[in-house]
Amino acid sequence: MKYTWITIAIEHGAHLNCQKYIRGYRAAVSWKNRLPVVSEYQKTFEEALESLETAIQDDAADECEC
C-alpha cells in the first residue's frame, strides 16, 4: 500500500510519530494549531500506518464535507 495521504501530510508540514505501546503500535501525524490524527492500536507497525492512512482520509473528508 502506498501511503499517499501520510506523504501529503508530511510534505505540508506535518510530523509523523510512531510508537509501540503495551496494546500495540500507534501512529499519528500532527500539524501546528491542529489536533493530531491518530491511528487505532495495531499489532504491527505496517498495520498502524495503514490505519493512520485511513484516519487521515477520513479527517480530510470531514474538513472538506464533500
PyMOL Python script that loads the backbone (N, CA, C, O; Angstrom):
from pymol import cmd

cmd.read_pdbstr("""\
ATOM      1  N   MET A   1       0.840  -1.185   0.000  1.00  0.00           N
ATOM      2  CA  MET A   1       0.000   0.000   0.000  1.00  0.00           C
ATOM      3  C   MET A   1       0.880   1.241   0.000  1.00  0.00           C
ATOM      4  O   MET A   1       1.845   1.332   0.759  1.00  0.00           O
ATOM      5  N   LYS A   2       0.545   2.176  -0.841  1.00  0.00           N
ATOM      6  CA  LYS A   2       1.219   3.463  -0.819  1.00  0.00           C
ATOM      7  C   LYS A   2       0.568   4.315   0.270  1.00  0.00           C
ATOM      8  O   LYS A   2      -0.643   4.263   0.484  1.00  0.00           O
ATOM      9  N   TYR A   3       1.391   5.085   0.938  1.00  0.00           N
ATOM     10  CA  TYR A   3       0.889   5.951   1.995  1.00  0.00           C
ATOM     11  C   TYR A   3       0.753   7.374   1.459  1.00  0.00           C
ATOM     12  O   TYR A   3       1.421   8.293   1.934  1.00  0.00           O
ATOM     13  N   THR A   4      -0.106   7.542   0.481  1.00  0.00           N
ATOM     14  CA  THR A   4      -0.265   8.810  -0.214  1.00  0.00           C
ATOM     15  C   THR A   4      -0.652   9.943   0.727  1.00  0.00           C
ATOM     16  O   THR A   4      -0.044  11.013   0.692  1.00  0.00           O
ATOM     17  N   TRP A   5      -1.657   9.716   1.566  1.00  0.00           N
ATOM     18  CA  TRP A   5      -2.144  10.782   2.442  1.00  0.00           C
ATOM     19  C   TRP A   5      -1.116  11.124   3.518  1.00  0.00           C
ATOM     20  O   TRP A   5      -0.976  12.290   3.887  1.00  0.00           O
ATOM     21  N   ILE A   6      -0.396  10.123   4.027  1.00  0.00           N
ATOM     22  CA  ILE A   6       0.658  10.387   5.001  1.00  0.00           C
ATOM     23  C   ILE A   6       1.753  11.230   4.348  1.00  0.00           C
ATOM     24  O   ILE A   6       2.248  12.180   4.954  1.00  0.00           O
ATOM     25  N   THR A   7       2.129  10.888   3.126  1.00  0.00           N
ATOM     26  CA  THR A   7       3.149  11.636   2.391  1.00  0.00           C
ATOM     27  C   THR A   7       2.713  13.078   2.170  1.00  0.00           C
ATOM     28  O   THR A   7       3.502  14.000   2.376  1.00  0.00           O
ATOM     29  N   ILE A   8       1.479  13.280   1.758  1.00  0.00           N
ATOM     30  CA  ILE A   8       0.954  14.633   1.541  1.00  0.00           C
ATOM     31  C   ILE A   8       1.000  15.428   2.841  1.00  0.00           C
ATOM     32  O   ILE A   8       1.394  16.595   2.846  1.00  0.00           O
ATOM     33  N   ALA A   9       0.599  14.802   3.938  1.00  0.00           N
ATOM     34  CA  ALA A   9       0.609  15.490   5.234  1.00  0.00           C
ATOM     35  C   ALA A   9       2.021  15.931   5.608  1.00  0.00           C
ATOM     36  O   ALA A   9       2.222  17.067   6.038  1.00  0.00           O
ATOM     37  N   ILE A  10       2.991  15.048   5.449  1.00  0.00           N
ATOM     38  CA  ILE A  10       4.371  15.372   5.799  1.00  0.00           C
ATOM     39  C   ILE A  10       4.917  16.476   4.891  1.00  0.00           C
ATOM     40  O   ILE A  10       5.631  17.366   5.353  1.00  0.00           O
ATOM     41  N   GLU A  11       4.582  16.415   3.611  1.00  0.00           N
ATOM     42  CA  GLU A  11       5.027  17.449   2.674  1.00  0.00           C
ATOM     43  C   GLU A  11       4.440  18.816   3.013  1.00  0.00           C
ATOM     44  O   GLU A  11       4.986  19.844   2.615  1.00  0.00           O
ATOM     45  N   HIS A  12       3.330  18.828   3.747  1.00  0.00           N
ATOM     46  CA  HIS A  12       2.693  20.094   4.130  1.00  0.00           C
ATOM     47  C   HIS A  12       2.930  20.432   5.598  1.00  0.00           C
ATOM     48  O   HIS A  12       2.123  21.118   6.225  1.00  0.00           O
ATOM     49  N   GLY A  13       4.042  19.944   6.139  1.00  0.00           N
ATOM     50  CA  GLY A  13       4.470  20.373   7.464  1.00  0.00           C
ATOM     51  C   GLY A  13       4.057  19.508   8.640  1.00  0.00           C
ATOM     52  O   GLY A  13       4.316  19.871   9.788  1.00  0.00           O
ATOM     53  N   ALA A  14       3.431  18.390   8.389  1.00  0.00           N
ATOM     54  CA  ALA A  14       3.036  17.511   9.494  1.00  0.00           C
ATOM     55  C   ALA A  14       4.237  16.732  10.016  1.00  0.00           C
ATOM     56  O   ALA A  14       5.218  16.526   9.302  1.00  0.00           O
ATOM     57  N   HIS A  15       4.146  16.311  11.249  1.00  0.00           N
ATOM     58  CA  HIS A  15       5.171  15.476  11.870  1.00  0.00           C
ATOM     59  C   HIS A  15       4.581  14.094  12.104  1.00  0.00           C
ATOM     60  O   HIS A  15       3.471  13.961  12.620  1.00  0.00           O
ATOM     61  N   LEU A  16       5.330  13.068  11.722  1.00  0.00           N
ATOM     62  CA  LEU A  16       4.899  11.681  11.891  1.00  0.00           C
ATOM     63  C   LEU A  16       5.500  11.131  13.173  1.00  0.00           C
ATOM     64  O   LEU A  16       6.694  11.288  13.431  1.00  0.00           O
ATOM     65  N   ASN A  17       4.664  10.487  13.971  1.00  0.00           N
ATOM     66  CA  ASN A  17       5.105   9.890  15.223  1.00  0.00           C
ATOM     67  C   ASN A  17       4.567   8.460  15.277  1.00  0.00           C
ATOM     68  O   ASN A  17       3.367   8.239  15.115  1.00  0.00           O
ATOM     69  N   CYS A  18       5.454   7.496  15.505  1.00  0.00           N
ATOM     70  CA  CYS A  18       5.047   6.105  15.644  1.00  0.00           C
ATOM     71  C   CYS A  18       5.639   5.573  16.945  1.00  0.00           C
ATOM     72  O   CYS A  18       6.821   5.765  17.231  1.00  0.00           O
ATOM     73  N   GLN A  19       4.797   4.903  17.724  1.00  0.00           N
ATOM     74  CA  GLN A  19       5.258   4.374  18.998  1.00  0.00           C
ATOM     75  C   GLN A  19       4.683   2.992  19.239  1.00  0.00           C
ATOM     76  O   GLN A  19       3.625   2.633  18.722  1.00  0.00           O
ATOM     77  N   LYS A  20       5.421   2.217  20.050  1.00  0.00           N
ATOM     78  CA  LYS A  20       4.944   0.905  20.449  1.00  0.00           C
ATOM     79  C   LYS A  20       4.482   0.991  21.899  1.00  0.00           C
ATOM     80  O   LYS A  20       5.225   1.426  22.779  1.00  0.00           O
ATOM     81  N   TYR A  21       3.258   0.574  22.128  1.00  0.00           N
ATOM     82  CA  TYR A  21       2.662   0.561  23.453  1.00  0.00           C
ATOM     83  C   TYR A  21       2.382  -0.886  23.849  1.00  0.00           C
ATOM     84  O   TYR A  21       2.575  -1.804  23.053  1.00  0.00           O
ATOM     85  N   ILE A  22       1.933  -1.076  25.067  1.00  0.00           N
ATOM     86  CA  ILE A  22       1.558  -2.416  25.520  1.00  0.00           C
ATOM     87  C   ILE A  22       0.458  -2.985  24.634  1.00  0.00           C
ATOM     88  O   ILE A  22       0.467  -4.175  24.318  1.00  0.00           O
ATOM     89  N   ARG A  23      -0.489  -2.140  24.231  1.00  0.00           N
ATOM     90  CA  ARG A  23      -1.622  -2.589  23.400  1.00  0.00           C
ATOM     91  C   ARG A  23      -1.268  -2.740  21.930  1.00  0.00           C
ATOM     92  O   ARG A  23      -2.070  -3.266  21.159  1.00  0.00           O
ATOM     93  N   GLY A  24      -0.088  -2.292  21.525  1.00  0.00           N
ATOM     94  CA  GLY A  24       0.325  -2.427  20.130  1.00  0.00           C
ATOM     95  C   GLY A  24       0.946  -1.135  19.619  1.00  0.00           C
ATOM     96  O   GLY A  24       1.280  -0.235  20.390  1.00  0.00           O
ATOM     97  N   TYR A  25       1.090  -1.067  18.308  1.00  0.00           N
ATOM     98  CA  TYR A  25       1.688   0.100  17.650  1.00  0.00           C
ATOM     99  C   TYR A  25       0.618   1.146  17.383  1.00  0.00           C
ATOM    100  O   TYR A  25      -0.548   0.829  17.148  1.00  0.00           O
ATOM    101  N   ARG A  26       1.048   2.400  17.427  1.00  0.00           N
ATOM    102  CA  ARG A  26       0.148   3.506  17.120  1.00  0.00           C
ATOM    103  C   ARG A  26       0.939   4.566  16.358  1.00  0.00           C
ATOM    104  O   ARG A  26       2.084   4.860  16.702  1.00  0.00           O
ATOM    105  N   ALA A  27       0.335   5.128  15.338  1.00  0.00           N
ATOM    106  CA  ALA A  27       0.967   6.173  14.533  1.00  0.00           C
ATOM    107  C   ALA A  27       0.092   7.425  14.569  1.00  0.00           C
ATOM    108  O   ALA A  27      -1.126   7.346  14.730  1.00  0.00           O
ATOM    109  N   ALA A  28       0.735   8.575  14.417  1.00  0.00           N
ATOM    110  CA  ALA A  28      -0.005   9.837  14.420  1.00  0.00           C
ATOM    111  C   ALA A  28       0.724  10.862  13.568  1.00  0.00           C
ATOM    112  O   ALA A  28       1.944  10.812  13.418  1.00  0.00           O
ATOM    113  N   VAL A  29      -0.035  11.781  13.020  1.00  0.00           N
ATOM    114  CA  VAL A  29       0.533  12.963  12.369  1.00  0.00           C
ATOM    115  C   VAL A  29      -0.054  14.181  13.058  1.00  0.00           C
ATOM    116  O   VAL A  29      -1.219  14.184  13.455  1.00  0.00           O
ATOM    117  N   SER A  30       0.762  15.217  13.196  1.00  0.00           N
ATOM    118  CA  SER A  30       0.266  16.444  13.819  1.00  0.00           C
ATOM    119  C   SER A  30       0.824  17.652  13.083  1.00  0.00           C
ATOM    120  O   SER A  30       1.934  17.628  12.553  1.00  0.00           O
ATOM    121  N   TRP A  31       0.025  18.701  13.068  1.00  0.00           N
ATOM    122  CA  TRP A  31       0.373  19.971  12.464  1.00  0.00           C
ATOM    123  C   TRP A  31       0.270  21.037  13.521  1.00  0.00           C
ATOM    124  O   TRP A  31      -0.298  20.811  14.590  1.00  0.00           O
ATOM    125  N   LYS A  32       0.822  22.215  13.224  1.00  0.00           N
ATOM    126  CA  LYS A  32       0.638  23.353  14.120  1.00  0.00           C
ATOM    127  C   LYS A  32      -0.846  23.702  14.180  1.00  0.00           C
ATOM    128  O   LYS A  32      -1.553  23.647  13.174  1.00  0.00           O
ATOM    129  N   ASN A  33      -1.298  24.059  15.363  1.00  0.00           N
ATOM    130  CA  ASN A  33      -2.667  24.551  15.582  1.00  0.00           C
ATOM    131  C   ASN A  33      -3.760  23.560  15.200  1.00  0.00           C
ATOM    132  O   ASN A  33      -4.888  23.969  14.923  1.00  0.00           O
ATOM    133  N   ARG A  34      -3.449  22.268  15.180  1.00  0.00           N
ATOM    134  CA  ARG A  34      -4.459  21.248  14.872  1.00  0.00           C
ATOM    135  C   ARG A  34      -4.288  20.082  15.824  1.00  0.00           C
ATOM    136  O   ARG A  34      -3.186  19.800  16.295  1.00  0.00           O
ATOM    137  N   LEU A  35      -5.381  19.417  16.097  1.00  0.00           N
ATOM    138  CA  LEU A  35      -5.286  18.192  16.869  1.00  0.00           C
ATOM    139  C   LEU A  35      -4.644  17.120  16.003  1.00  0.00           C
ATOM    140  O   LEU A  35      -4.849  17.112  14.790  1.00  0.00           O
ATOM    141  N   PRO A  36      -3.877  16.218  16.593  1.00  0.00           N
ATOM    142  CA  PRO A  36      -3.250  15.155  15.789  1.00  0.00           C
ATOM    143  C   PRO A  36      -4.282  14.171  15.254  1.00  0.00           C
ATOM    144  O   PRO A  36      -5.342  13.972  15.848  1.00  0.00           O
ATOM    145  N   VAL A  37      -3.953  13.569  14.132  1.00  0.00           N
ATOM    146  CA  VAL A  37      -4.751  12.481  13.579  1.00  0.00           C
ATOM    147  C   VAL A  37      -4.033  11.203  13.994  1.00  0.00           C
ATOM    148  O   VAL A  37      -2.845  11.035  13.717  1.00  0.00           O
ATOM    149  N   VAL A  38      -4.756  10.298  14.662  1.00  0.00           N
ATOM    150  CA  VAL A  38      -4.132   9.146  15.296  1.00  0.00           C
ATOM    151  C   VAL A  38      -4.737   7.848  14.768  1.00  0.00           C
ATOM    152  O   VAL A  38      -5.939   7.766  14.514  1.00  0.00           O
ATOM    153  N   SER A  39      -3.886   6.842  14.608  1.00  0.00           N
ATOM    154  CA  SER A  39      -4.359   5.519  14.184  1.00  0.00           C
ATOM    155  C   SER A  39      -4.940   4.755  15.366  1.00  0.00           C
ATOM    156  O   SER A  39      -4.777   5.151  16.519  1.00  0.00           O
ATOM    157  N   GLU A  40      -5.609   3.672  15.066  1.00  0.00           N
ATOM    158  CA  GLU A  40      -6.025   2.734  16.094  1.00  0.00           C
ATOM    159  C   GLU A  40      -4.799   1.930  16.516  1.00  0.00           C
ATOM    160  O   GLU A  40      -3.811   1.878  15.784  1.00  0.00           O
ATOM    161  N   TYR A  41      -4.855   1.308  17.682  1.00  0.00           N
ATOM    162  CA  TYR A  41      -3.779   0.397  18.084  1.00  0.00           C
ATOM    163  C   TYR A  41      -3.784  -0.813  17.161  1.00  0.00           C
ATOM    164  O   TYR A  41      -4.839  -1.378  16.874  1.00  0.00           O
ATOM    165  N   GLN A  42      -2.598  -1.212  16.696  1.00  0.00           N
ATOM    166  CA  GLN A  42      -2.475  -2.331  15.768  1.00  0.00           C
ATOM    167  C   GLN A  42      -1.359  -3.274  16.221  1.00  0.00           C
ATOM    168  O   GLN A  42      -0.496  -2.893  17.012  1.00  0.00           O
ATOM    169  N   LYS A  43      -1.388  -4.502  15.713  1.00  0.00           N
ATOM    170  CA  LYS A  43      -0.380  -5.496  16.091  1.00  0.00           C
ATOM    171  C   LYS A  43       0.974  -5.240  15.448  1.00  0.00           C
ATOM    172  O   LYS A  43       2.004  -5.576  16.032  1.00  0.00           O
ATOM    173  N   THR A  44       0.992  -4.648  14.254  1.00  0.00           N
ATOM    174  CA  THR A  44       2.251  -4.400  13.558  1.00  0.00           C
ATOM    175  C   THR A  44       2.382  -2.920  13.190  1.00  0.00           C
ATOM    176  O   THR A  44       1.397  -2.183  13.141  1.00  0.00           O
ATOM    177  N   PHE A  45       3.620  -2.511  12.935  1.00  0.00           N
ATOM    178  CA  PHE A  45       3.903  -1.149  12.517  1.00  0.00           C
ATOM    179  C   PHE A  45       3.195  -0.822  11.202  1.00  0.00           C
ATOM    180  O   PHE A  45       2.612   0.250  11.048  1.00  0.00           O
ATOM    181  N   GLU A  46       3.256  -1.770  10.253  1.00  0.00           N
ATOM    182  CA  GLU A  46       2.626  -1.557   8.945  1.00  0.00           C
ATOM    183  C   GLU A  46       1.116  -1.383   9.074  1.00  0.00           C
ATOM    184  O   GLU A  46       0.527  -0.550   8.387  1.00  0.00           O
ATOM    185  N   GLU A  47       0.489  -2.165   9.951  1.00  0.00           N
ATOM    186  CA  GLU A  47      -0.952  -2.023  10.164  1.00  0.00           C
ATOM    187  C   GLU A  47      -1.285  -0.666  10.783  1.00  0.00           C
ATOM    188  O   GLU A  47      -2.323  -0.080  10.476  1.00  0.00           O
ATOM    189  N   ALA A  48      -0.406  -0.167  11.655  1.00  0.00           N
ATOM    190  CA  ALA A  48      -0.618   1.155  12.251  1.00  0.00           C
ATOM    191  C   ALA A  48      -0.554   2.238  11.177  1.00  0.00           C
ATOM    192  O   ALA A  48      -1.348   3.178  11.200  1.00  0.00           O
ATOM    193  N   LEU A  49       0.383   2.116  10.238  1.00  0.00           N
ATOM    194  CA  LEU A  49       0.470   3.095   9.142  1.00  0.00           C
ATOM    195  C   LEU A  49      -0.757   3.025   8.245  1.00  0.00           C
ATOM    196  O   LEU A  49      -1.253   4.060   7.800  1.00  0.00           O
ATOM    197  N   GLU A  50      -1.254   1.822   7.974  1.00  0.00           N
ATOM    198  CA  GLU A  50      -2.471   1.681   7.167  1.00  0.00           C
ATOM    199  C   GLU A  50      -3.666   2.304   7.886  1.00  0.00           C
ATOM    200  O   GLU A  50      -4.493   2.967   7.261  1.00  0.00           O
ATOM    201  N   SER A  51      -3.756   2.093   9.189  1.00  0.00           N
ATOM    202  CA  SER A  51      -4.828   2.686   9.972  1.00  0.00           C
ATOM    203  C   SER A  51      -4.729   4.204   9.971  1.00  0.00           C
ATOM    204  O   SER A  51      -5.743   4.897   9.881  1.00  0.00           O
ATOM    205  N   LEU A  52      -3.507   4.721  10.070  1.00  0.00           N
ATOM    206  CA  LEU A  52      -3.302   6.171  10.021  1.00  0.00           C
ATOM    207  C   LEU A  52      -3.690   6.726   8.660  1.00  0.00           C
ATOM    208  O   LEU A  52      -4.307   7.788   8.576  1.00  0.00           O
ATOM    209  N   GLU A  53      -3.339   6.026   7.609  1.00  0.00           N
ATOM    210  CA  GLU A  53      -3.704   6.455   6.250  1.00  0.00           C
ATOM    211  C   GLU A  53      -5.220   6.623   6.143  1.00  0.00           C
ATOM    212  O   GLU A  53      -5.701   7.618   5.600  1.00  0.00           O
ATOM    213  N   THR A  54      -5.960   5.662   6.654  1.00  0.00           N
ATOM    214  CA  THR A  54      -7.427   5.723   6.639  1.00  0.00           C
ATOM    215  C   THR A  54      -7.933   6.882   7.497  1.00  0.00           C
ATOM    216  O   THR A  54      -8.857   7.594   7.102  1.00  0.00           O
ATOM    217  N   ALA A  55      -7.329   7.070   8.665  1.00  0.00           N
ATOM    218  CA  ALA A  55      -7.745   8.154   9.560  1.00  0.00           C
ATOM    219  C   ALA A  55      -7.524   9.523   8.916  1.00  0.00           C
ATOM    220  O   ALA A  55      -8.356  10.418   9.064  1.00  0.00           O
ATOM    221  N   ILE A  56      -6.413   9.688   8.206  1.00  0.00           N
ATOM    222  CA  ILE A  56      -6.150  10.958   7.519  1.00  0.00           C
ATOM    223  C   ILE A  56      -7.165  11.188   6.411  1.00  0.00           C
ATOM    224  O   ILE A  56      -7.646  12.309   6.240  1.00  0.00           O
ATOM    225  N   GLN A  57      -7.499  10.150   5.657  1.00  0.00           N
ATOM    226  CA  GLN A  57      -8.518  10.263   4.606  1.00  0.00           C
ATOM    227  C   GLN A  57      -9.850  10.691   5.206  1.00  0.00           C
ATOM    228  O   GLN A  57     -10.519  11.578   4.676  1.00  0.00           O
ATOM    229  N   ASP A  58     -10.232  10.063   6.309  1.00  0.00           N
ATOM    230  CA  ASP A  58     -11.492  10.410   6.972  1.00  0.00           C
ATOM    231  C   ASP A  58     -11.474  11.850   7.473  1.00  0.00           C
ATOM    232  O   ASP A  58     -12.468  12.566   7.349  1.00  0.00           O
ATOM    233  N   ASP A  59     -10.343  12.274   8.040  1.00  0.00           N
ATOM    234  CA  ASP A  59     -10.209  13.637   8.544  1.00  0.00           C
ATOM    235  C   ASP A  59     -10.309  14.643   7.400  1.00  0.00           C
ATOM    236  O   ASP A  59     -10.957  15.681   7.537  1.00  0.00           O
ATOM    237  N   ALA A  60      -9.670  14.335   6.275  1.00  0.00           N
ATOM    238  CA  ALA A  60      -9.725  15.235   5.114  1.00  0.00           C
ATOM    239  C   ALA A  60     -11.158  15.327   4.582  1.00  0.00           C
ATOM    240  O   ALA A  60     -11.607  16.406   4.195  1.00  0.00           O
ATOM    241  N   ALA A  61     -11.863  14.218   4.564  1.00  0.00           N
ATOM    242  CA  ALA A  61     -13.253  14.230   4.097  1.00  0.00           C
ATOM    243  C   ALA A  61     -14.135  15.057   5.038  1.00  0.00           C
ATOM    244  O   ALA A  61     -15.035  15.766   4.588  1.00  0.00           O
ATOM    245  N   ASP A  62     -13.876  14.961   6.330  1.00  0.00           N
ATOM    246  CA  ASP A  62     -14.640  15.750   7.291  1.00  0.00           C
ATOM    247  C   ASP A  62     -14.373  17.246   7.111  1.00  0.00           C
ATOM    248  O   ASP A  62     -15.293  18.057   7.216  1.00  0.00           O
ATOM    249  N   GLU A  63     -13.121  17.611   6.842  1.00  0.00           N
ATOM    250  CA  GLU A  63     -12.763  19.008   6.620  1.00  0.00           C
ATOM    251  C   GLU A  63     -13.410  19.546   5.357  1.00  0.00           C
ATOM    252  O   GLU A  63     -13.884  20.682   5.318  1.00  0.00           O
ATOM    253  N   CYS A  64     -13.422  18.712   4.326  1.00  0.00           N
ATOM    254  CA  CYS A  64     -13.962  19.111   3.023  1.00  0.00           C
ATOM    255  C   CYS A  64     -15.480  19.112   3.017  1.00  0.00           C
ATOM    256  O   CYS A  64     -16.100  19.933   2.342  1.00  0.00           O
ATOM    257  N   GLU A  65     -16.081  18.198   3.762  1.00  0.00           N
ATOM    258  CA  GLU A  65     -17.524  17.959   3.755  1.00  0.00           C
ATOM    259  C   GLU A  65     -18.060  17.815   2.339  1.00  0.00           C
ATOM    260  O   GLU A  65     -19.073  18.405   1.965  1.00  0.00           O
ATOM    261  N   CYS A  66     -17.330  16.995   1.555  1.00  0.00           N
ATOM    262  CA  CYS A  66     -17.701  16.750   0.164  1.00  0.00           C
ATOM    263  C   CYS A  66     -18.820  15.730   0.083  1.00  0.00           C
ATOM    264  O   CYS A  66     -19.270  15.393  -1.013  1.00  0.00           O
TER     265      CYS A  66
END
""", "prot")
cmd.dss("prot")
cmd.show_as("cartoon", "prot")
cmd.util.cbc("prot")
cmd.orient("prot")
